[in-house]
């Protein structure tokens, strides 16, 4: 790694961690424009359920999410997030993702919507890049490691 001081190193880690958490929040809130803008213009994304299908570019990433059923309600929980700074302009991230899914239920009781029986646990790897727009996700890859 180059000559980054501790404050610079921590700032890069913080920016990249924020991207991971923003992705989870934006996908769950269905804010797909904001989600797509977390990626570099030519960013790559593959879903854990379809690891061999790579979606390239912000517009295609956005479109892939807008095709999700509107009745699907999700919560993406990020665990064990680690960021490794590899240079002043690049970093790598890895984390465990727990995905809960439910159908939107306007009559959900005091405990909210009932989650589906199958929940997914995935390992996710991100590559981050510093761009003119700030830190962005250059690529995200995932694979399912368990399910209930």
MARDO-962980 format. One record per residue (C-alpha): residue in one letter; x, y, z. Coordinates in steps of 0.25 Angstrom, whole numbers, padded with zeros to 4 digits, always signed. Layout:
REM MARDO-962980
AXYZ ...
//
This chain:
REM MARDO-962980
X+0000+0000+0000 X+0005+0014-0003 X+0008+0025+0008 X-0006+0026+0014 X-0006+0031+0028 X-0016+0025+0038 X-0026+0036+0037 X-0027+0035+0021 X-0028+0020+0023 X-0039+0021+0033 X-0046+0031+0024 X-0046+0021+0012 X-0051+0010+0020 X-0062+0019+0025 X-0066+0023+0011 X-0066+0009+0006 X-0074+0003+0018 X-0084+0014+0016 X-0086+0009+0002 X-0089-0005+0007 X-0100+0000+0017 X-0106+0010+0007 X-0108-0001-0003 X-0115-0010+0007 X-0124+0002+0011 X-0127+0007-0003 X-0131-0007-0008 X-0140-0009+0004 X-0146+0004+0001 X-0147+0002-0014 X-0139+0015-0016 X-0133+0009-0029 X-0127+0022-0035 X-0119+0024-0022 X-0115+0010-0022 X-0110+0010-0036 X-0102+0023-0033 X-0094+0015-0023 X-0087+0008-0034 X-0076+0014-0044 X-0082+0017-0057 X-0077+0004-0063 X-0079-0004-0050 X-0082-0019-0050 X-0092-0026-0041 X-0096-0040-0039 X-0107-0045-0030 X-0104-0057-0020 X-0116-0065-0026 X-0110-0063-0040 X-0095-0062-0038 X-0092-0064-0053 X-0101-0053-0058 X-0093-0040-0058 X-0101-0027-0060 X-0092-0016-0065 X-0094-0001-0064 X-0102+0008-0055 X-0114+0008-0065 X-0115-0007-0066 X-0113-0009-0051 X-0124+0001-0048 X-0133-0007-0058 X-0130-0020-0052 X-0135-0015-0039 X-0148-0008-0044 X-0152-0021-0050 X-0154-0027-0036 X-0168-0030-0032 X-0174-0018-0025 X-0181-0027-0015 X-0167-0032-0010 X-0163-0027+0003 X-0148-0029+0007 X-0138-0026+0018 X-0123-0028+0015 X-0115-0029+0028 X-0100-0027+0027 X-0091-0035+0036 X-0076-0036+0038 X-0072-0025+0029 X-0058-0023+0026 X-0051-0013+0017 X-0037-0015+0012 X-0030-0002+0006 X-0021-0006-0005 X-0017+0007-0010 X-0021+0022-0009 X-0032+0019-0020 X-0036+0005-0018 X-0041-0004-0007 X-0048-0017-0005 X-0059-0021+0004 X-0065-0034+0009 X-0077-0037+0017 X-0088-0047+0021 X-0102-0043+0016 X-0115-0049+0022 X-0127-0047+0013 X-0141-0047+0019 X-0153-0046+0009 X-0168-0045+0011 X-0180-0041+0003 X-0185-0027+0005 X-0197-0028+0014 X-0205-0016+0017 X-0212-0023+0028 X-0199-0027+0035 X-0201-0028+0050 X-0193-0022+0061 X-0181-0030+0058 X-0181-0026+0043 X-0181-0035+0031 X-0178-0050+0032 X-0165-0054+0026 X-0164-0065+0016 X-0159-0078+0021 X-0147-0078+0013 X-0136-0068+0017 X-0123-0067+0010 X-0109-0065+0015 X-0099-0060+0005 X-0084-0056+0004 X-0082-0043-0003 X-0069-0037-0009 X-0068-0023-0013 X-0057-0015-0021 X-0058+0000-0018 X-0051+0011-0027 X-0049+0026-0024 X-0056+0033-0036 X-0058+0048-0039 X-0072+0046-0032 X-0065+0040-0019 X-0064+0026-0015 X-0073+0016-0022 X-0075+0001-0024 X-0067-0004-0036 X-0072-0018-0035 X-0081-0027-0026 X-0081-0042-0026 X-0088-0051-0017 X-0091-0066-0015 X-0101-0072-0006 X-0095-0081+0005 X-0107-0085+0013 X-0122-0084+0013 X-0133-0088+0023 
//
